[in-house]
Amino acid sequence: MTTGVLAEGVFARIVYKAYATGVITTNAEPDPTVDPVGSSGGEVLRRVSTTLSLAKDTYQSNELREDQQLVTFRHGLRRATGEIAGEFSPRSYFPLIEAATRGTKSAAISLTEADLTSCAADNTTSKFTFASGSPTTLGLRVGDIIRYGSLSDSDNNGKNFLVLSFGGTSNRELTVYPAPDTMSADTAFTLTSNGATGKAIILPSTGLVKRKFAFEVHHQDTDFSRLFTECRIGGFTLSLPATGMSTIQIPVLGRNQVDFEDAACPFFVSPTASTTTDVFEAVNGLLVVDGTAVGVVTGITVTLNRSPSSDAVVGQNFAPEVFTGTGNVTGQITAMFESGTLVDNFVNEDEVSVLVYLKTTNAVGSPAVSIHLPRVKFGAANVAIQGQGAQTVTLPFQALRFVGSTAGFESTTMRMVDTEAV
């Protein structure tokens, strides 16, 4: 380790890598030079800050001695714990979000006139209409970000359209945002979901997958690395202000910290460079509550919390497992107080759907993310009366698994689409 040099935050680098399996051996820790598959690979993770560190339970003797002093203080269970905070951008955090959901990402789907016969568009109703087939049976969902190719109206090609709802015979009418150009039925076209190449993820009810990661914090200016091993992702919090950068916080809980210095660090050799996608600004997005665009929102947060935990056992100073609990999705919407609709939703205990759409720029096919919460209940509706300007209403909410039959709604608590995820 370089002496006489004080570590600076700008020289710190975080690299993460998934283990080959999410299984944790209860009574042994893996050799980090072997698992996760040695020191090759990994990817540099974008960040604003991290609080990842080694924490230990400590305890002292309660013995009452004649000298009236303490002589015993010990260390107990150790764990890697903390949070990674960053500015939310497409693809950058998707593998960690996937781990938090315990789901498995699904690829984009591709459809053509062979599936749907023809496609017409109407600007006034903001709809695409197909002549045959069933888009939902074929895999399209509310919150999908679709793109067309080969349509006769070129302005409708290569553009992101957010699917808001389905209707009509066999759900062949797609209400989308933004409104398409009016176009007569076209019998030659392609349609792809998830921005053509991206991925979607849900909180599943079956087939839940455990994943674990190693995180290396490398202090490049002091030749010192801390490798946090066998880490599970405890959830995430997305914060979307009315203006400013969208942010993400990811809690991490692992089993241990292993230190490397001088020639032995960095541990991860030649990792993949960090992503280069632009950061989301909520001003470039859209919020839809129960099918209606809300233009007075001043902020929204969405949190998935799995309440990770690790417990001590006799005979070893590391946890036998890192447990994760129920996928609890909560959040909060703040908005200018415009009418009693949102307040009435709370008073009447209405269930509403919430759809958040973020894009990096206003370009027609810019990288984008959507978050669909098909079943939400507000836990309060606090109207603040203060000052002379706009008054606000704050609505904390609880998301629930959707158990209804609305066309295009997944039977899940949350679904996310990322057009750049791989």
N, C-alpha and C positions, 0 to 999 in steps of 0.2 A: 504494500500500500504506500502510495506517495505521501511522504511526510512534508510538513510545512506548507501544504496547500489546503485551503478551505473549500469544501465542496460547494458548488453553485448549482442552483436548480436548473439552469439552462443546459447544463452538461449531463443531466440525468436522463437515462433512456429506459423505457419499459418495453420488454419483449415478452410475449406470451406464446404458449404452445400447448395444444391439447395432448393429453395422454392417449395412448392407443386404446385404452379401456377406461371406463369410469369406475371400475371396481376398486375398492380400498381394502387391502388386507388388514384384518383387525389387529394382528399382533406383530406386524413388521412394517418398516418403511422401505420404499424402493431406493436403490442406489441411483441418485440423479444422473450419474454418468451413463446409466443404462436405460432408465425409464424416467422422463418421456423420450424414448428412442435416442438417447444420447444428446449431445449438445448441438447437433446440426438443426437447421431449420428455425422455426418460430417466425413471428411477425412483429415488427415494431408497432406498438400501440400508441395512437395519438392520445394526448392527455393535457389537462390543465394542471392537475395536481394528483397526488396519491398519499394516502395515510397508511399504506401497507407496512406492517411491522410485526415483529415477533412479540407476542404477549404471553405472560406466564402467570398462573395462579401463584400467589405467595401466602405464606402463613408463618406466624410466629408463636413461640411457646407462651402458654398462659401460666406456666409454673411460677409459684410464689417462692422466691429465694430469700435467704438471709441477707444477701448483699443488695437486695431490692433492685436488681438490674436484669436486663434481658441478655441471654447468651445464645439463643437459638432462633434463627430466621432461615426459612427454607423456600426453595422453588418447587412448584408442582407442575400441573399440566401445562404444556406449551401449545400454542396455536398461532398460525399466521392469520392476521385479521386486519381489516381496514377497508378503505374505499378508493376506487379510482374515479376521478371526476374529469369530464371532458366536455367539449362542445359537440353537439350531436350532428353527425354527418352520415350520408348513406354508406352502407357496407362496413364502415369502420368498426362498429360494435356488434354487428349482426351475429357472429359466432357466440358471443357472450350472452346476447339476448336469447338466442336459441337454447343455450344451456339453461338459462333462467326459466324458460317456459317448460323445459323437459320434453319438448316436442321434437319433431324432425321436419326440417324445412322441405317444402314441396316446390317443384320446378314450375316454370311457366307452362301454360297450355297454348296450343296453336290450333286455330280453327280456320276453315275456308268455306267457300260456297258449297263444297261437297257436304258439309255438316249443316248449313243453314240456308241453302239455296240462293238467297239474295239478301242485300242489306240496303235499307233506305234510311234517310236522316231528315230530321225536322228541327230547324233552329228555334222555332217558337216554343215547342214543347220540350226541347232539349233531349230528344230521344233518337235512338237508333232502333229500327224495327226489322226483324228478320222474317222470312217467308215460311220457314219450316224449322223443325228441330226444337230442342229445348236447351237454351243456353245454360241453365242451372244444372240440368242433368249432365251436360257436357263439361261442367266444372267451373263455370264463372260464378263469382260471388260478389256481394256488396263489399266495396272497398278495393276491388281489383283496379289496377291501373292498366288500361288496355291501350293498344296502339294498332292502327290499321295500316295496311299496305295495298297498293294496286287499285284503290278506289278511283272512280272517274273524277271526283272532286279532290284535287291534290291537296287542298287546305285541310282535309280530314286525314291525310296520311302522315304517319310519323309523329303524331301529336298525342300527348298523354290525355286520356279521358278517364276520369274517376267514376266508377260505377256507383250510383246512389241508390238505385232500386230497380226491381223487375216488375213487369205487369203484362197484361194482355194474355192472349191465348198461349198456353205453354210457356209463359214468362218470356215471350219473344220481344217485348218492348224494354229496352234498356234506357233508363233515365241517367244522364251523365253530366259531369261538369268538366270543362266548360261546354256551352251549347255548341253542337256541330253546325257546319254549313248545311243548309237544306240541300238534299240530294235525292234524285229518283232512285228506284231500286237498281242496284248494281249486282250483276251475277258473276263477277270475278273479283275476289278480294282475299286478303289474309287478315286474321285477327289474332293477336297474341296478348296474353295477360302478363302481369308483373313487369310491365315495361319491356317485354319481349324476352329478357334474359335473367330477370331477377328471381327472387324467392319469396315465398309466403310462409308464415309460421303461426300456429295457434297453441293455446293451452289445451293439450289433449286430455281425453278422459280414459284412454287406453294406450298401451304401448309407450308409457313414460320412460324416458331415457336418462340415466345418470351420467354426467360428464364431469371431468376434472381437468384442471389446467395447472401449468407451472408458470409463474410470473417472475421475471428477473428485473430488478431495479439496478441498473449499472451506473455507477458514479464514474463517468469517463475521466474526469479530471483528477481523481484520486486513486484510480485503478482498484476499485473496490465494488463488489457485486453482492447483492442479497438475493438469493433464489428462494422463492416461496413455493413450497411443494404441495401437491395434492390438494389444490384449491377448488372448492365448489363456488358457483355463482349464486348469491343469495337473493337476486332480483335486480331491479333497476328503477330509477326515477327519471322521467323525462319532464323537463320544465320548459314551457313554451310561452315566453312573455309576448306582449303585444308588439314591442319593439326590442331589438337586441338579439343576441345569439341564443339559439336553443341549446340546452345543456342536458347532460346525462350523468347520473351518479350510479356506480355499480358496486354494491357491497360484496366483499370476498371473505370467505372463511376457509382456511387450509390447515394443514397438520404441522408444518415446521418451516424453519428458515435455515438455509445452508449458506455460509459465507465463502466467497472466493476473492482472492486478491492477487495483485501483480500479474505474473504471466498466466495465471489460472483464470483470469477474467478478461473479457466477458465470458460468461458460461455459454451463451448461445452464439455460435459462430455463423457469420453471414446470414442473418435473418432477412426475411422479405421486408422490403421497405414499407413504411406506413402508407396507408391509402392517401389519395390526393383529392378526393371528392370535396366539394365546397361544403361549408357549414350551413345548416338550415337557419333561416330567419322566419319566425312565425308570421311576419307580415306578408310573406309570399304564399301563405297557406289558406286553408278553408276549414271551418268548423260547422258541422251539420248535426243538429239535435233533432231527433225524431223526424228526419226527412226534410227539415227546413234549415237553410243556411242562416247562421247567426252572425250578424255583422257588428255586434257591439261587445264582443268578448275582449277582455283586457289581459287574460292569461289563463293557461290551463296546465295542470300537472297530472301525470299518469304514473302510478307506482305499482309495480309488481313486487310483492314481498313474500319470500318463502321462509322467513324466520329461521335461518340456518343455526345449527347448534352443534356443539361437540362436548362430550361428557368424559370425565376422568374415570379410569379403572385402576385397580390395584396392580402394581408390578410394572408399569410403564409410564413414562412421562409424556406420551403422545396419545391422542384420542384414537379409539378403535374405528371410528367412523365420523364423517361429517354429515349430519342429517339435514334434510331440507323438508319443510312442511307444505301445507296447502298453498296453492298459488292464489294469494289474496290480492286482487286488483282494486285499488282505490284511487282517488284523485280529487281535484278541485277545479271548478270553473269560476272565474270572476268576470263579471260583465257590467257594463253600464246598465242602470235600471231603466228599462224602456217600457215594459208592460208587466202585467201580472202573470204572464204565461209560465215562466220558469218557477216563480213562487207557487203558483197553483200546482205545478208538477210535484213540488215538495208537499204541499198541504194535502193533496189528494192521494199521495203515495203512488203517483203514476210511474210506470216503467217506461223509460225512453231509451232510444239508441243514440249513441254518440259516435260520430265519424270525424276523425282528424286527418287532414291532408296537408303534407308539407312538401315543398319543392324548393330546390336550391336557387333557381332563378325563374323568371317569367318566360323563358324560352319554351317553345311548344313541346319539346321532348326532354326537358331537363330532368336530372336525377330526382327521384321523389320517394316518399314513404307515406303510407296510410296506416292508420290505427283504427280498427273498428271494435267498439264495445257494444254488442247487440242488445244488452239488457242492463240498464243502469237505474238505480234509485238514488235520489238526492236525500242526504241526511240532515240538511238544514237549508235555509234560504235567508241569509242575514243581510238585510238592507241597511247600509250605513248612510246616515243623514249627517253630512258635515260639509263645511265650506260652501262656496258659491257655485262651483262647477258641477260636472256630472256626478250623480250619485251612483253607487255601485251595489251589486248584490253578489254575495259569495255563496257558492253552492258546493259543499263537499259531497262526494258521491261514493257509492259502493257499486262496483260492477259484479254481476252475477252470471252464472252460466245460462246461456239461452236454451230454453226447453220448448220453445214454440215451433211454429211452422211457417214463418215468414219466408217468402222466396228469397234465396240468396244469402240467408243468414246461417252461419256455421253454428253448430251446437257446442259453443265454447264461450268462455268469458271474454277473450280478447283474440283478435287476429291482426297480424301486422304484415304488410307487404313492403318490400324494399327492392326497388328496381335495379339496384347495383349489387345486391348480395350474390355471392357465388357459392 
